[in-house]
Amino acid sequence: MPIIQAQKKSVRQSARRRLFNDRRRRTMREIIKQVKELVAAKDYKGAMALIPQAYKAIDKAVKRGVIKANTGSRKKSQVNRMVKEIA
């Protein structure tokens, strides 16, 4: 455990940031998983309805630095490709 006051604060901050980052990452993964399930069930309309939510979750994760920009672009491309394959 840190002794210096500033380091104690840093530990608190990093724990809080980790909580928010984990929440944002979990939301992103859950929505992508829902899209995959709809694609597996060949539900085109349902998958198309979830694409904006998936893009929003991915963009927010990129904006906050949870994932890198290229990773976000790749994930968006993968989601779009999955849905277009069942069209």
C-alpha positions, 0 to 999 in steps of 0.5 A: 500500500502507498504511504504518500497521500498523492499515491493513495489518491492515485490508487483510488482514481485508478480503481474508479477508472477501472470500474467505469472502463470495465462497465463500458467494455462489458456493455460493448461485448454484450451488444456485439454478442446479441448481434451475433446471436441474432445473426445465428438465428438469421434475424436480419431485422433484429440485427439491423436494429442493434447495429446503431447500439453496437456502433454507439457502444464501440465508439464510446469505448474508443472515445474513453480509451478503453479500446484503440481506434483501429480496434474499434474500426475493426469491430464495427466492420466485423459487426456490419459484415456479419449482418450483411452476410445474412441479408 
